[in-house]
Amino acid sequence: MPPAAPLEGPRAVTDADFPEGGPPEAQLEAMLNWAVLAPSVLNTQPWRFHVVAGPAGPRAEVSVDRARVVRSVDPEGREAIISCGAAPFTLRLAARHFGFVPDVHLAGPDAAPDLVGTVRLEGAARPTAAEEALFRAIKLRHTNRDPFADLPVPIGLLARLQGAARAEGARLHVVTSEAEKGALADLVAEAVLEQGDDPAVVEDLRAWLRPVGDPRPDGVPDDVQGGWDRLSYLHTEARFVATQTRRLAATAPALLVVATPGDDRADRARAGQALQRVLLLAAIDGLAASYFNQPTEVDRLRPEVSAIAGVGHAQVLFRLGTPIEAQGTPRRPVPSVVEPGDAIH
């Protein structure tokens, strides 16, 4: 196993860096070092934070950074909103860890077009043991793009993961039957074929893949990708990638779908919150996820994923298992994701 890369950026921030006794706005901004460790599609980190002081307590507004939306893959910004939904959930855990009571509001249909949600600090209270465990898992959670160990996911844990999704207003469908797994695997392969043969998709994916040694703190480095991953779109015939990806989906230790009752902006943000809660709970048990979102990215296939899941609108499709080894992706420093003029000095 290669030596671990040195921690840098938000991954290097610890409790010792938190400004105890500082202005609440500065404390909220410091918590963003944990919020930006949330998962995002292709590690695009498509969020912007606006830190605002106020008589009721400081708040952080989370918005979609449209410059970071993968246009051909995510033309409506649905996956970007899901990613931005995971960020306020992570910020919520950071607030609880540092003794604050966070009030989270997701943007409604009349809100500013790119606003996803707002987290306000209100009052003080000690975190629960469950909240602390989830907070500690923020830096443990990594996407695993390599093979999983040949170990099952405990049924009891899957039930707890379903409860975690329900707590955030979403549903987690656990695919158990071979027929369901096969049907979803077929959809994954079909979507891979369609995307892999689309020059616009391939070009957009290329923009977010990073050669080994590339210093940019976003995107997906080539050396953490599996042979079936999006990097394969650039170098391998789509039919070969589709075959490999189908096999991985059909034989996954656990194949799961996050779905929501509706499909508006708030529903998508809830899906992101639920996904992050599920992933952190799984990380506590040493598990990791990798994604098969291709069929949810193809308009004509996404309803078929929803139909197989049978629980509303499919938002995220992923496999879960025990990673053989794990390596995280880089993160942009907090000053680069805070709106100009809002930084606290």
C-alpha positions in Angstrom: 0.0 0.0 0.0 1.5 3.4 -0.9 2.1 5.8 2.0 -0.7 8.1 2.9 -0.6 11.6 1.4 0.0 14.4 4.0 -3.2 16.0 5.2 -3.7 19.5 3.8 -6.5 22.0 3.4 -9.7 21.3 5.4 -8.6 17.7 6.1 -5.7 19.1 8.2 -8.0 21.3 10.4 -8.5 20.0 13.9 -10.4 21.1 17.0 -7.3 23.1 18.0 -8.0 25.4 15.1 -11.5 26.3 16.2 -11.6 30.0 17.5 -13.0 29.3 21.0 -14.2 32.6 22.5 -14.1 34.3 19.0 -17.1 36.0 17.4 -19.9 33.6 16.5 -19.5 34.5 12.8 -15.8 33.4 12.9 -16.8 30.2 14.7 -19.4 29.4 12.1 -16.9 30.1 9.3 -14.4 27.8 11.0 -17.0 25.0 11.0 -17.1 25.2 7.2 -13.8 23.3 7.2 -15.9 20.2 8.1 -18.9 21.1 5.9 -16.7 21.1 2.7 -15.8 17.4 3.4 -19.3 16.4 2.3 -19.5 14.2 -0.7 -20.2 15.7 -4.2 -20.6 14.5 -7.7 -17.2 14.0 -9.3 -15.8 15.9 -6.3 -16.9 19.1 -8.0 -17.6 20.7 -4.5 -20.4 22.8 -6.1 -21.2 24.9 -3.1 -20.9 28.6 -2.1 -21.3 29.7 1.5 -22.5 33.2 2.6 -21.8 33.8 6.3 -24.1 36.5 7.7 -24.3 38.0 11.2 -27.7 38.7 12.7 -29.5 39.4 16.0 -30.9 35.9 16.1 -27.4 34.4 15.5 -25.1 34.0 12.6 -26.2 32.0 9.6 -24.5 30.3 6.7 -26.4 30.3 3.4 -25.5 27.4 1.1 -25.9 27.9 -2.6 -25.1 26.1 -5.8 -22.0 27.3 -7.6 -23.3 27.0 -11.2 -19.7 27.2 -12.6 -19.2 23.8 -11.0 -22.2 22.0 -12.4 -21.3 19.2 -14.9 -23.6 20.5 -17.7 -24.0 17.5 -20.0 -24.4 15.1 -17.1 -26.4 17.2 -14.8 -28.2 19.9 -16.9 -30.8 20.7 -14.2 -28.2 20.8 -11.4 -30.1 18.0 -9.6 -26.9 16.2 -8.5 -25.3 19.6 -7.6 -28.2 20.3 -5.3 -27.9 16.8 -3.7 -24.2 17.6 -3.1 -25.1 21.0 -1.6 -27.7 19.2 0.6 -25.0 17.0 2.1 -22.9 20.1 3.1 -25.4 21.7 5.6 -26.0 18.3 7.2 -22.2 18.1 7.8 -22.2 21.7 9.0 -25.0 20.8 11.4 -22.9 18.1 12.9 -19.9 20.5 13.3 -22.2 23.0 15.1 -23.4 20.3 17.5 -19.8 19.1 18.1 -18.8 22.6 19.1 -21.8 23.0 21.4 -24.2 25.0 19.3 -27.8 24.3 18.4 -28.2 24.6 14.6 -31.4 25.5 12.9 -31.5 24.2 9.3 -34.0 25.5 6.7 -34.1 24.1 3.2 -34.9 26.6 0.4 -38.5 26.6 -0.8 -39.8 27.2 -4.3 -39.9 31.0 -3.8 -36.3 31.3 -2.6 -33.4 32.7 -4.7 -32.8 30.3 -7.6 -29.5 28.8 -6.4 -30.1 28.8 -2.7 -30.2 25.3 -1.2 -30.5 25.9 2.5 -29.5 28.0 5.6 -27.9 26.9 8.8 -28.3 29.3 11.8 -26.6 29.0 15.1 -29.2 29.2 17.9 -28.3 28.7 21.5 -26.0 26.2 23.1 -26.2 22.5 24.1 -23.9 19.5 24.5 -23.9 17.1 21.6 -25.3 13.6 22.1 -23.0 10.5 21.8 -24.7 9.7 18.5 -24.0 13.2 17.1 -20.4 13.0 18.2 -19.9 9.6 16.5 -21.3 11.0 13.3 -19.0 14.1 13.6 -15.9 11.9 14.1 -16.9 9.9 11.0 -16.7 13.0 8.7 -13.0 12.6 8.1 -13.3 8.8 8.0 -15.8 8.8 5.1 -14.3 8.3 1.6 -15.7 7.2 -1.7 -14.2 3.8 -2.5 -13.5 3.3 -6.2 -11.5 0.1 -5.8 -12.8 -3.4 -5.2 -14.6 -4.2 -1.9 -13.7 -7.1 0.4 -15.8 -10.2 -0.1 -17.8 -9.5 3.1 -21.6 -9.0 3.5 -23.1 -5.9 4.9 -24.9 -6.8 8.2 -28.7 -6.8 8.0 -28.9 -4.9 11.2 -26.7 -2.2 9.9 -28.8 -1.9 6.7 -31.9 -1.4 8.9 -30.2 1.4 10.8 -29.1 3.0 7.5 -32.7 3.0 6.4 -33.7 4.6 9.7 -31.0 7.3 9.1 -32.5 8.1 5.7 -36.0 8.4 7.1 -34.8 10.8 9.8 -33.8 13.2 7.0 -37.1 12.9 5.1 -35.9 10.4 2.5 -36.1 6.7 1.9 -33.3 4.2 1.4 -34.2 1.1 -0.7 -32.0 -1.9 -0.1 -31.8 -4.0 -3.2 -31.8 -7.6 -2.0 -33.3 -9.9 -4.7 -31.1 -11.1 -7.6 -33.8 -10.0 -10.0 -33.8 -6.4 -8.7 -30.0 -6.3 -8.7 -29.9 -7.6 -12.2 -32.5 -5.1 -13.4 -30.6 -2.1 -11.9 -27.3 -3.5 -13.2 -28.8 -3.6 -16.7 -29.8 0.1 -16.4 -26.3 1.0 -15.2 -24.8 -0.7 -18.2 -27.2 0.9 -20.6 -26.5 4.4 -19.2 -22.7 3.8 -19.3 -23.1 2.9 -23.0 -25.1 6.0 -23.7 -22.8 8.4 -21.8 -19.6 6.8 -23.0 -20.6 7.3 -26.6 -21.6 11.0 -26.0 -18.6 13.3 -26.8 -20.1 16.1 -24.7 -20.3 13.9 -21.6 -16.8 12.6 -22.2 -15.5 16.1 -22.5 -17.3 17.3 -19.4 -16.0 14.4 -17.4 -12.4 15.0 -18.6 -12.6 18.5 -17.1 -13.1 17.0 -13.6 -10.5 14.2 -13.8 -7.0 15.0 -12.4 -3.7 13.5 -13.6 -1.5 12.2 -10.8 0.4 15.2 -9.3 -2.2 17.7 -10.4 -2.3 20.3 -7.6 -6.0 21.4 -8.0 -8.0 20.7 -4.8 -11.0 19.4 -6.6 -12.0 16.7 -9.1 -11.1 13.0 -9.0 -7.4 12.1 -9.2 -6.7 9.3 -11.6 -4.9 7.2 -9.0 -8.0 6.8 -6.8 -10.2 5.6 -9.7 -11.1 2.0 -10.4 -10.8 0.5 -13.8 -14.5 0.7 -14.2 -14.8 4.4 -13.2 -15.5 7.5 -15.2 -11.8 7.7 -16.2 -12.5 4.6 -18.4 -14.8 6.7 -20.6 -11.8 8.5 -21.9 -9.6 5.4 -22.7 -11.9 2.4 -23.1 -14.7 1.4 -25.4 -18.0 2.0 -23.7 -19.2 -1.5 -24.2 -16.3 -2.9 -22.2 -16.8 -0.4 -19.4 -20.6 -1.2 -19.4 -19.9 -4.9 -19.0 -17.5 -4.4 -16.1 -19.8 -1.9 -14.4 -22.8 -4.1 -14.8 -20.9 -7.0 -13.1 -19.9 -4.7 -10.2 -23.5 -3.6 -9.7 -25.0 -7.1 -9.9 -22.5 -8.5 -7.4 -22.3 -5.6 -4.9 -22.3 -6.5 -1.2 -25.2 -4.1 -0.9 -26.9 -2.0 -3.7 -28.9 0.9 -2.4 -31.1 3.7 -3.7 -31.8 7.0 -2.0 -35.2 8.3 -3.0 -37.5 11.1 -2.1 -41.3 11.5 -2.1 -41.1 14.5 -4.4 -38.5 15.9 -6.8 -38.3 19.6 -6.1 -35.2 21.5 -4.8 -36.0 20.8 -1.2 -36.5 17.1 -1.9 -33.1 16.9 -3.7 -31.4 18.7 -0.7 -33.1 16.2 1.6 -31.6 13.4 -0.4 -28.2 14.9 0.1 -28.7 15.2 3.8 -29.9 11.6 4.0 -27.1 10.4 1.9 -24.5 12.0 4.1 -26.1 10.7 7.3 -26.2 7.2 5.8 -22.6 7.4 4.6 -21.3 8.6 8.0 -23.2 5.9 9.9 -21.7 3.3 7.5 -18.2 4.8 7.9 -18.4 4.3 11.7 -18.6 0.5 10.9 -15.7 0.7 8.4 -17.8 0.7 5.3 -17.6 2.9 2.2 -19.7 3.6 -0.9 -19.1 4.0 -4.6 -21.7 5.3 -7.0 -23.7 4.0 -10.0 -25.5 7.3 -10.8 -25.3 6.9 -14.6 -29.0 5.7 -14.9 -30.2 8.5 -12.7 -28.4 11.0 -15.0 -30.1 9.7 -18.1 -33.6 11.2 -18.3 -35.3 8.3 -19.9 -33.8 5.8 -17.4 -34.2 7.5 -14.1 -38.0 6.7 -13.9 -37.0 3.0 -14.4 -34.7 3.2 -11.4 -37.5 4.8 -9.4 -39.9 2.0 -10.4 -37.5 -0.7 -9.4 -36.8 1.0 -6.0 -40.6 1.6 -5.6 -40.1 4.4 -3.1 -40.7 7.7 -5.0 -38.1 9.6 -7.1 -34.6 7.9 -7.3 -31.9 10.4 -6.5 -28.7 8.4 -5.8 -27.7 4.8 -6.7 -24.7 3.3 -4.9 -23.0 0.2 -3.7 -21.8 -0.3 -0.1 -19.1 -2.5 1.2 -15.8 -2.9 3.1 -13.0 -1.2 1.3 -9.7 -3.0 1.0 -7.9 0.4 1.2 -9.2 3.9 1.2 -7.9 7.3 0.0 -9.7 10.6 0.2 -10.0 13.2 -2.5 -8.7 16.8 -2.1 -10.8 19.7 -0.9 -10.7 23.4 -1.6 -9.8 25.7 1.3 -12.7 27.5 3.0 -11.8 31.0 1.7 -12.4 29.8 -1.8 -15.9 28.7 -1.1 -17.1 31.7 0.9 -18.7 34.6 -0.9 -16.4 37.6 -1.4 -16.6 40.1 1.5 -18.1 37.6 3.9 -14.9 36.2 5.3 -14.4 36.9 9.0 -11.0 38.3 10.0 
